[in-house]
Amino acid sequence: MQTAWGLLLCRYNNTDDVVFGAVVSGRPAEIDAVENMVGLFINTLPVRLSMNADVGAFVETVKRLQYRALDSEKYDYLSLAEVQGQTELKQNLIDHLFVFQN
């Protein structure tokens, strides 16, 4: 779904590089006593989709984005404000959110 959304943003914005926010939630088991903590464990992480000339078919794009999503799980704890603070674009980094619930 994220790949489809990213491709749609590329198409409608006439660009080959887009960033949107993906909402993540869950209680990571790595945190000691997480079961005793109160509050939501929800955050927004940036997702970047670049459509390069050397990129293959749609399936390869999906695989690449899936690999990045799995790799980014270790950063679920970072606040969006911290991530934006590390970029040149600051608060203009993300202007779309993608929320998918299963």
A tleap script that builds the chain and sets N, CA, C and O, in Angstrom:
source leaprc.protein.ff14SB
mol = sequence {
  NMET GLN THR ALA TRP GLY LEU LEU LEU CYS
  ARG TYR ASN ASN THR ASP ASP VAL VAL PHE
  GLY ALA VAL VAL SER GLY ARG PRO ALA GLU
  ILE ASP ALA VAL GLU ASN MET VAL GLY LEU
  PHE ILE ASN THR LEU PRO VAL ARG LEU SER
  MET ASN ALA ASP VAL GLY ALA PHE VAL GLU
  THR VAL LYS ARG LEU GLN TYR ARG ALA LEU
  ASP SER GLU LYS TYR ASP TYR LEU SER LEU
  ALA GLU VAL GLN GLY GLN THR GLU LEU LYS
  GLN ASN LEU ILE ASP HIE LEU PHE VAL PHE
  GLN CASN
}
set mol.1.N position { 0.822 -1.196 0.000 }
set mol.1.CA position { 0.000 0.000 0.000 }
set mol.1.C position { 0.870 1.265 0.000 }
set mol.1.O position { 0.547 2.248 -0.667 }
set mol.2.N position { 1.978 1.228 0.757 }
set mol.2.CA position { 2.846 2.395 0.788 }
set mol.2.C position { 3.458 2.668 -0.584 }
set mol.2.O position { 3.605 3.825 -0.979 }
set mol.3.N position { 3.807 1.626 -1.299 }
set mol.3.CA position { 4.376 1.807 -2.637 }
set mol.3.C position { 3.350 2.436 -3.565 }
set mol.3.O position { 3.674 3.354 -4.318 }
set mol.4.N position { 2.121 1.953 -3.519 }
set mol.4.CA position { 1.061 2.510 -4.360 }
set mol.4.C position { 0.844 3.990 -4.031 }
set mol.4.O position { 0.699 4.819 -4.929 }
set mol.5.N position { 0.822 4.311 -2.734 }
set mol.5.CA position { 0.646 5.711 -2.321 }
set mol.5.C position { 1.809 6.576 -2.806 }
set mol.5.O position { 1.601 7.675 -3.320 }
set mol.6.N position { 3.029 6.077 -2.640 }
set mol.6.CA position { 4.203 6.815 -3.089 }
set mol.6.C position { 4.205 7.041 -4.594 }
set mol.6.O position { 4.537 8.133 -5.057 }
set mol.7.N position { 3.839 6.026 -5.355 }
set mol.7.CA position { 3.765 6.165 -6.811 }
set mol.7.C position { 2.687 7.170 -7.215 }
set mol.7.O position { 2.865 7.946 -8.154 }
set mol.8.N position { 1.576 7.144 -6.499 }
set mol.8.CA position { 0.503 8.111 -6.767 }
set mol.8.C position { 0.985 9.535 -6.494 }
set mol.8.O position { 0.706 10.442 -7.278 }
set mol.9.N position { 1.705 9.739 -5.395 }
set mol.9.CA position { 2.257 11.059 -5.087 }
set mol.9.C position { 3.260 11.498 -6.150 }
set mol.9.O position { 3.272 12.661 -6.554 }
set mol.10.N position { 4.101 10.568 -6.602 }
set mol.10.CA position { 5.056 10.889 -7.673 }
set mol.10.C position { 4.319 11.358 -8.916 }
set mol.10.O position { 4.672 12.370 -9.521 }
set mol.11.N position { 3.313 10.625 -9.279 }
set mol.11.CA position { 2.556 10.921 -10.504 }
set mol.11.C position { 1.860 12.280 -10.425 }
set mol.11.O position { 1.976 13.098 -11.338 }
set mol.12.N position { 1.132 12.517 -9.323 }
set mol.12.CA position { 0.356 13.747 -9.214 }
set mol.12.C position { 1.207 14.981 -8.938 }
set mol.12.O position { 0.781 16.100 -9.220 }
set mol.13.N position { 2.387 14.791 -8.398 }
set mol.13.CA position { 3.275 15.920 -8.134 }
set mol.13.C position { 4.353 16.076 -9.192 }
set mol.13.O position { 5.212 16.953 -9.094 }
set mol.14.N position { 4.304 15.215 -10.208 }
set mol.14.CA position { 5.234 15.270 -11.335 }
set mol.14.C position { 6.691 15.298 -10.849 }
set mol.14.O position { 7.480 16.161 -11.235 }
set mol.15.N position { 7.016 14.322 -9.991 }
set mol.15.CA position { 8.364 14.217 -9.448 }
set mol.15.C position { 8.742 12.752 -9.346 }
set mol.15.O position { 7.877 11.878 -9.407 }
set mol.16.N position { 10.013 12.483 -9.193 }
set mol.16.CA position { 10.455 11.101 -9.033 }
set mol.16.C position { 10.987 10.827 -7.631 }
set mol.16.O position { 11.614 9.794 -7.395 }
set mol.17.N position { 10.738 11.752 -6.697 }
set mol.17.CA position { 11.218 11.602 -5.333 }
set mol.17.C position { 10.194 12.202 -4.376 }
set mol.17.O position { 9.952 13.409 -4.401 }
set mol.18.N position { 9.592 11.362 -3.533 }
set mol.18.CA position { 8.584 11.842 -2.585 }
set mol.18.C position { 8.884 11.319 -1.186 }
set mol.18.O position { 9.528 10.283 -1.018 }
set mol.19.N position { 8.408 12.051 -0.194 }
set mol.19.CA position { 8.490 11.637 1.205 }
set mol.19.C position { 7.117 11.837 1.814 }
set mol.19.O position { 6.500 12.891 1.660 }
set mol.20.N position { 6.649 10.814 2.507 }
set mol.20.CA position { 5.384 10.928 3.229 }
set mol.20.C position { 5.560 10.265 4.580 }
set mol.20.O position { 6.510 9.511 4.788 }
set mol.21.N position { 4.651 10.541 5.496 }
set mol.21.CA position { 4.742 9.974 6.841 }
set mol.21.C position { 3.941 8.700 6.947 }
set mol.21.O position { 2.812 8.629 6.462 }
set mol.22.N position { 4.513 7.694 7.578 }
set mol.22.CA position { 3.809 6.438 7.852 }
set mol.22.C position { 3.648 6.307 9.364 }
set mol.22.O position { 4.618 6.403 10.116 }
set mol.23.N position { 2.433 6.091 9.785 }
set mol.23.CA position { 2.146 5.967 11.211 }
set mol.23.C position { 2.475 4.543 11.655 }
set mol.23.O position { 2.050 3.571 11.031 }
set mol.24.N position { 3.233 4.439 12.733 }
set mol.24.CA position { 3.607 3.141 13.294 }
set mol.24.C position { 3.121 3.079 14.739 }
set mol.24.O position { 3.044 4.096 15.428 }
set mol.25.N position { 2.796 1.875 15.182 }
set mol.25.CA position { 2.375 1.709 16.573 }
set mol.25.C position { 2.768 0.330 17.057 }
set mol.25.O position { 3.021 -0.578 16.264 }
set mol.26.N position { 2.813 0.189 18.352 }
set mol.26.CA position { 3.159 -1.090 18.953 }
set mol.26.C position { 4.058 -0.888 20.152 }
set mol.26.O position { 4.650 0.176 20.332 }
set mol.27.N position { 4.152 -1.899 20.952 }
set mol.27.CA position { 4.980 -1.859 22.152 }
set mol.27.C position { 6.187 -2.764 21.934 }
set mol.27.O position { 6.073 -3.988 22.009 }
set mol.28.N position { 7.334 -2.166 21.668 }
set mol.28.CA position { 8.521 -2.971 21.398 }
set mol.28.C position { 8.954 -3.790 22.611 }
set mol.28.O position { 9.068 -3.265 23.718 }
set mol.29.N position { 9.189 -5.055 22.395 }
set mol.29.CA position { 9.592 -5.959 23.479 }
set mol.29.C position { 10.965 -5.621 24.035 }
set mol.29.O position { 11.301 -6.041 25.142 }
set mol.30.N position { 11.766 -4.868 23.285 }
set mol.30.CA position { 13.111 -4.517 23.726 }
set mol.30.C position { 13.124 -3.567 24.920 }
set mol.30.O position { 14.136 -3.458 25.613 }
set mol.31.N position { 12.014 -2.882 25.163 }
set mol.31.CA position { 11.946 -1.926 26.271 }
set mol.31.C position { 11.600 -2.674 27.553 }
set mol.31.O position { 10.584 -3.365 27.621 }
set mol.32.N position { 12.448 -2.533 28.568 }
set mol.32.CA position { 12.199 -3.183 29.854 }
set mol.32.C position { 10.909 -2.659 30.467 }
set mol.32.O position { 10.662 -1.453 30.468 }
set mol.33.N position { 10.092 -3.557 30.985 }
set mol.33.CA position { 8.835 -3.252 31.678 }
set mol.33.C position { 7.853 -2.484 30.798 }
set mol.33.O position { 7.073 -1.674 31.299 }
set mol.34.N position { 7.886 -2.730 29.515 }
set mol.34.CA position { 6.984 -2.030 28.605 }
set mol.34.C position { 5.515 -2.313 28.929 }
set mol.34.O position { 4.648 -1.474 28.686 }
set mol.35.N position { 5.247 -3.485 29.472 }
set mol.35.CA position { 3.865 -3.847 29.807 }
set mol.35.C position { 3.311 -3.008 30.962 }
set mol.35.O position { 2.100 -2.980 31.179 }
set mol.36.N position { 4.177 -2.335 31.694 }
set mol.36.CA position { 3.746 -1.495 32.811 }
set mol.36.C position { 3.637 -0.016 32.438 }
set mol.36.O position { 3.233 0.803 33.263 }
set mol.37.N position { 3.989 0.324 31.216 }
set mol.37.CA position { 3.950 1.723 30.784 }
set mol.37.C position { 2.551 2.100 30.307 }
set mol.37.O position { 1.846 1.300 29.692 }
set mol.38.N position { 2.174 3.331 30.608 }
set mol.38.CA position { 0.871 3.841 30.231 }
set mol.38.C position { 1.025 4.756 29.031 }
set mol.38.O position { 1.987 5.520 28.945 }
set mol.39.N position { 0.086 4.681 28.112 }
set mol.39.CA position { 0.086 5.586 26.975 }
set mol.39.C position { 0.208 4.853 25.660 }
set mol.39.O position { 0.475 3.652 25.604 }
set mol.40.N position { 0.005 5.614 24.610 }
set mol.40.CA position { 0.076 5.050 23.267 }
set mol.40.C position { 1.525 4.997 22.790 }
set mol.40.O position { 2.303 5.922 23.027 }
set mol.41.N position { 1.863 3.950 22.142 }
set mol.41.CA position { 3.155 3.843 21.478 }
set mol.41.C position { 2.886 4.029 19.987 }
set mol.41.O position { 2.839 3.070 19.216 }
set mol.42.N position { 2.713 5.283 19.612 }
set mol.42.CA position { 2.376 5.602 18.230 }
set mol.42.C position { 3.298 6.729 17.770 }
set mol.42.O position { 3.629 7.632 18.539 }
set mol.43.N position { 3.697 6.661 16.527 }
set mol.43.CA position { 4.662 7.619 16.011 }
set mol.43.C position { 4.495 7.709 14.495 }
set mol.43.O position { 3.811 6.891 13.880 }
set mol.44.N position { 5.121 8.699 13.918 }
set mol.44.CA position { 5.140 8.868 12.467 }
set mol.44.C position { 6.585 8.874 11.995 }
set mol.44.O position { 7.412 9.630 12.504 }
set mol.45.N position { 6.879 8.029 11.021 }
set mol.45.CA position { 8.215 7.958 10.440 }
set mol.45.C position { 8.160 8.374 8.978 }
set mol.45.O position { 7.183 8.075 8.290 }
set mol.46.N position { 9.181 9.054 8.494 }
set mol.46.CA position { 9.199 9.408 7.079 }
set mol.46.C position { 9.493 8.188 6.204 }
set mol.46.O position { 10.316 7.338 6.546 }
set mol.47.N position { 8.805 8.128 5.078 }
set mol.47.CA position { 9.030 7.090 4.069 }
set mol.47.C position { 9.397 7.808 2.780 }
set mol.47.O position { 8.659 8.678 2.317 }
set mol.48.N position { 10.537 7.447 2.203 }
set mol.48.CA position { 10.988 8.089 0.973 }
set mol.48.C position { 10.915 7.084 -0.171 }
set mol.48.O position { 11.365 5.945 -0.051 }
set mol.49.N position { 10.342 7.530 -1.273 }
set mol.49.CA position { 10.274 6.708 -2.477 }
set mol.49.C position { 10.913 7.493 -3.610 }
set mol.49.O position { 10.432 8.555 -4.005 }
set mol.50.N position { 12.008 6.947 -4.124 }
set mol.50.CA position { 12.705 7.561 -5.253 }
set mol.50.C position { 12.553 6.659 -6.457 }
set mol.50.O position { 12.869 5.471 -6.401 }
set mol.51.N position { 12.078 7.218 -7.525 }
set mol.51.CA position { 11.924 6.464 -8.771 }
set mol.51.C position { 13.099 6.811 -9.669 }
set mol.51.O position { 13.053 7.797 -10.404 }
set mol.52.N position { 14.147 6.008 -9.612 }
set mol.52.CA position { 15.340 6.226 -10.429 }
set mol.52.C position { 15.196 5.526 -11.763 }
set mol.52.O position { 14.400 4.599 -11.908 }
set mol.53.N position { 15.970 5.973 -12.733 }
set mol.53.CA position { 15.941 5.368 -14.063 }
set mol.53.C position { 16.405 3.913 -14.027 }
set mol.53.O position { 15.967 3.106 -14.847 }
set mol.54.N position { 17.290 3.569 -13.083 }
set mol.54.CA position { 17.801 2.211 -13.011 }
set mol.54.C position { 16.906 1.271 -12.216 }
set mol.54.O position { 17.199 0.080 -12.117 }
set mol.55.N position { 15.817 1.789 -11.646 }
set mol.55.CA position { 14.897 0.955 -10.886 }
set mol.55.C position { 14.096 0.091 -11.858 }
set mol.55.O position { 13.620 0.564 -12.890 }
set mol.56.N position { 13.961 -1.165 -11.507 }
set mol.56.CA position { 13.255 -2.117 -12.355 }
set mol.56.C position { 11.751 -1.973 -12.266 }
set mol.56.O position { 11.214 -0.868 -12.180 }
set mol.57.N position { 11.108 -3.073 -12.287 }
set mol.57.CA position { 9.651 -3.141 -12.332 }
set mol.57.C position { 9.017 -2.752 -10.997 }
set mol.57.O position { 9.701 -2.510 -10.003 }
set mol.58.N position { 7.717 -2.704 -11.012 }
set mol.58.CA position { 6.930 -2.374 -9.825 }
set mol.58.C position { 7.268 -3.307 -8.669 }
set mol.58.O position { 7.377 -2.865 -7.526 }
set mol.59.N position { 7.431 -4.583 -8.957 }
set mol.59.CA position { 7.721 -5.570 -7.916 }
set mol.59.C position { 9.031 -5.239 -7.206 }
set mol.59.O position { 9.122 -5.379 -5.986 }
set mol.60.N position { 10.035 -4.809 -7.944 }
set mol.60.CA position { 11.311 -4.443 -7.334 }
set mol.60.C position { 11.155 -3.221 -6.429 }
set mol.60.O position { 11.789 -3.136 -5.377 }
set mol.61.N position { 10.318 -2.287 -6.838 }
set mol.61.CA position { 10.060 -1.105 -6.019 }
set mol.61.C position { 9.364 -1.494 -4.721 }
set mol.61.O position { 9.685 -0.963 -3.658 }
set mol.62.N position { 8.417 -2.417 -4.804 }
set mol.62.CA position { 7.724 -2.904 -3.607 }
set mol.62.C position { 8.712 -3.590 -2.672 }
set mol.62.O position { 8.695 -3.346 -1.465 }
set mol.63.N position { 9.567 -4.440 -3.214 }
set mol.63.CA position { 10.560 -5.141 -2.393 }
set mol.63.C position { 11.501 -4.165 -1.701 }
set mol.63.O position { 11.808 -4.322 -0.519 }
set mol.64.N position { 11.955 -3.167 -2.430 }
set mol.64.CA position { 12.877 -2.177 -1.871 }
set mol.64.C position { 12.223 -1.407 -0.726 }
set mol.64.O position { 12.847 -1.196 0.313 }
set mol.65.N position { 10.966 -0.985 -0.910 }
set mol.65.CA position { 10.267 -0.239 0.132 }
set mol.65.C position { 9.977 -1.133 1.341 }
set mol.65.O position { 10.044 -0.668 2.479 }
set mol.66.N position { 9.657 -2.401 1.110 }
set mol.66.CA position { 9.418 -3.341 2.205 }
set mol.66.C position { 10.686 -3.556 3.025 }
set mol.66.O position { 10.632 -3.595 4.254 }
set mol.67.N position { 11.811 -3.695 2.358 }
set mol.67.CA position { 13.091 -3.857 3.052 }
set mol.67.C position { 13.388 -2.628 3.925 }
set mol.67.O position { 13.822 -2.759 5.069 }
set mol.68.N position { 13.151 -1.455 3.376 }
set mol.68.CA position { 13.382 -0.229 4.147 }
set mol.68.C position { 12.446 -0.138 5.343 }
set mol.68.O position { 12.851 0.305 6.417 }
set mol.69.N position { 11.184 -0.558 5.161 }
set mol.69.CA position { 10.217 -0.520 6.262 }
set mol.69.C position { 10.657 -1.438 7.396 }
set mol.69.O position { 10.573 -1.062 8.565 }
set mol.70.N position { 11.120 -2.630 7.064 }
set mol.70.CA position { 11.606 -3.556 8.087 }
set mol.70.C position { 12.848 -3.007 8.772 }
set mol.70.O position { 13.008 -3.143 9.985 }
set mol.71.N position { 13.717 -2.390 7.997 }
set mol.71.CA position { 14.944 -1.822 8.550 }
set mol.71.C position { 14.655 -0.618 9.450 }
set mol.71.O position { 15.404 -0.354 10.391 }
set mol.72.N position { 13.587 0.103 9.168 }
set mol.72.CA position { 13.278 1.313 9.940 }
set mol.72.C position { 12.596 1.019 11.269 }
set mol.72.O position { 12.447 1.926 12.089 }
set mol.73.N position { 12.178 -0.218 11.506 }
set mol.73.CA position { 11.488 -0.551 12.758 }
set mol.73.C position { 12.326 -0.208 13.986 }
set mol.73.O position { 11.777 0.120 15.038 }
set mol.74.N position { 13.636 -0.280 13.862 }
set mol.74.CA position { 14.488 0.022 15.011 }
set mol.74.C position { 14.476 1.507 15.363 }
set mol.74.O position { 15.015 1.899 16.398 }
set mol.75.N position { 13.868 2.340 14.512 }
set mol.75.CA position { 13.777 3.778 14.767 }
set mol.75.C position { 12.359 4.217 15.128 }
set mol.75.O position { 12.078 5.415 15.161 }
set mol.76.N position { 11.469 3.272 15.398 }
set mol.76.CA position { 10.078 3.605 15.714 }
set mol.76.C position { 9.948 4.525 16.925 }
set mol.76.O position { 8.948 5.230 17.060 }
set mol.77.N position { 10.933 4.524 17.795 }
set mol.77.CA position { 10.871 5.323 19.019 }
set mol.77.C position { 11.196 6.798 18.784 }
set mol.77.O position { 10.855 7.638 19.617 }
set mol.78.N position { 11.850 7.131 17.663 }
set mol.78.CA position { 12.229 8.527 17.411 }
set mol.78.C position { 10.999 9.372 17.113 }
set mol.78.O position { 10.146 8.982 16.316 }
set mol.79.N position { 10.916 10.501 17.742 }
set mol.79.CA position { 9.782 11.378 17.468 }
set mol.79.C position { 9.960 12.041 16.106 }
set mol.79.O position { 11.082 12.254 15.647 }
set mol.80.N position { 8.860 12.355 15.485 }
set mol.80.CA position { 8.902 13.013 14.184 }
set mol.80.C position { 9.631 14.353 14.282 }
set mol.80.O position { 10.338 14.746 13.354 }
set mol.81.N position { 9.463 15.048 15.396 }
set mol.81.CA position { 10.152 16.327 15.595 }
set mol.81.C position { 11.668 16.151 15.580 }
set mol.81.O position { 12.387 16.989 15.036 }
set mol.82.N position { 12.159 15.050 16.184 }
set mol.82.CA position { 13.603 14.780 16.172 }
set mol.82.C position { 14.094 14.512 14.754 }
set mol.82.O position { 15.148 15.005 14.351 }
set mol.83.N position { 13.332 13.736 14.005 }
set mol.83.CA position { 13.714 13.410 12.629 }
set mol.83.C position { 13.714 14.671 11.775 }
set mol.83.O position { 14.661 14.917 11.028 }
set mol.84.N position { 12.657 15.469 11.882 }
set mol.84.CA position { 12.570 16.700 11.105 }
set mol.84.C position { 13.696 17.654 11.458 }
set mol.84.O position { 14.208 18.363 10.592 }
set mol.85.N position { 14.084 17.676 12.722 }
set mol.85.CA position { 15.162 18.552 13.157 }
set mol.85.C position { 16.504 18.215 12.519 }
set mol.85.O position { 17.393 19.065 12.468 }
set mol.86.N position { 16.661 16.991 12.036 }
set mol.86.CA position { 17.907 16.557 11.411 }
set mol.86.C position { 17.937 16.799 9.902 }
set mol.86.O position { 18.939 16.506 9.250 }
set mol.87.N position { 16.844 17.332 9.343 }
set mol.87.CA position { 16.782 17.548 7.900 }
set mol.87.C position { 16.838 19.036 7.565 }
set mol.87.O position { 16.590 19.887 8.419 }
set mol.88.N position { 17.164 19.332 6.327 }
set mol.88.CA position { 17.157 20.720 5.856 }
set mol.88.C position { 15.735 21.255 5.743 }
set mol.88.O position { 15.511 22.454 5.906 }
set mol.89.N position { 14.778 20.383 5.468 }
set mol.89.CA position { 13.400 20.812 5.232 }
set mol.89.C position { 12.613 21.083 6.509 }
set mol.89.O position { 11.570 21.737 6.475 }
set mol.90.N position { 13.117 20.577 7.642 }
set mol.90.CA position { 12.461 20.741 8.952 }
set mol.90.C position { 10.994 20.299 8.886 }
set mol.90.O position { 10.722 19.151 8.535 }
set mol.91.N position { 10.042 21.185 9.216 }
set mol.91.CA position { 8.624 20.822 9.243 }
set mol.91.C position { 8.031 20.628 7.847 }
set mol.91.O position { 6.909 20.135 7.726 }
set mol.92.N position { 8.744 20.996 6.810 }
set mol.92.CA position { 8.256 20.797 5.444 }
set mol.92.C position { 8.640 19.439 4.873 }
set mol.92.O position { 8.388 19.167 3.699 }
set mol.93.N position { 9.246 18.587 5.692 }
set mol.93.CA position { 9.662 17.262 5.228 }
set mol.93.C position { 8.462 16.424 4.800 }
set mol.93.O position { 8.509 15.743 3.776 }
set mol.94.N position { 7.395 16.475 5.580 }
set mol.94.CA position { 6.219 15.633 5.331 }
set mol.94.C position { 4.981 16.509 5.240 }
set mol.94.O position { 4.743 17.357 6.100 }
set mol.95.N position { 4.192 16.296 4.185 }
set mol.95.CA position { 2.897 16.968 4.125 }
set mol.95.C position { 1.771 15.978 3.824 }
set mol.95.O position { 0.637 16.385 3.572 }
set mol.96.N position { 2.080 14.683 3.850 }
set mol.96.CA position { 1.085 13.619 3.691 }
set mol.96.C position { 1.345 12.549 4.744 }
set mol.96.O position { 2.495 12.230 5.042 }
set mol.97.N position { 0.286 12.002 5.299 }
set mol.97.CA position { 0.409 10.875 6.222 }
set mol.97.C position { -0.275 9.663 5.625 }
set mol.97.O position { -1.310 9.775 4.968 }
set mol.98.N position { 0.313 8.511 5.859 }
set mol.98.CA position { -0.267 7.257 5.413 }
set mol.98.C position { -0.521 6.395 6.639 }
set mol.98.O position { 0.413 6.037 7.358 }
set mol.99.N position { -1.791 6.059 6.878 }
set mol.99.CA position { -2.163 5.221 8.012 }
set mol.99.C position { -2.856 3.987 7.458 }
set mol.99.O position { -3.845 4.088 6.732 }
set mol.100.N position { -2.323 2.822 7.810 }
set mol.100.CA position { -2.904 1.561 7.356 }
set mol.100.C position { -3.101 0.672 8.569 }
set mol.100.O position { -2.150 0.369 9.289 }
set mol.101.N position { -4.343 0.252 8.791 }
set mol.101.CA position { -4.640 -0.632 9.929 }
set mol.101.C position { -5.089 -1.974 9.375 }
set mol.101.O position { -5.889 -2.047 8.442 }
set mol.102.N position { -4.556 -3.034 9.971 }
set mol.102.CA position { -5.005 -4.356 9.547 }
set mol.102.C position { -5.680 -5.081 10.672 }
set mol.102.O position { -6.124 -6.215 10.497 }
savepdb mol mol.pdb
quit
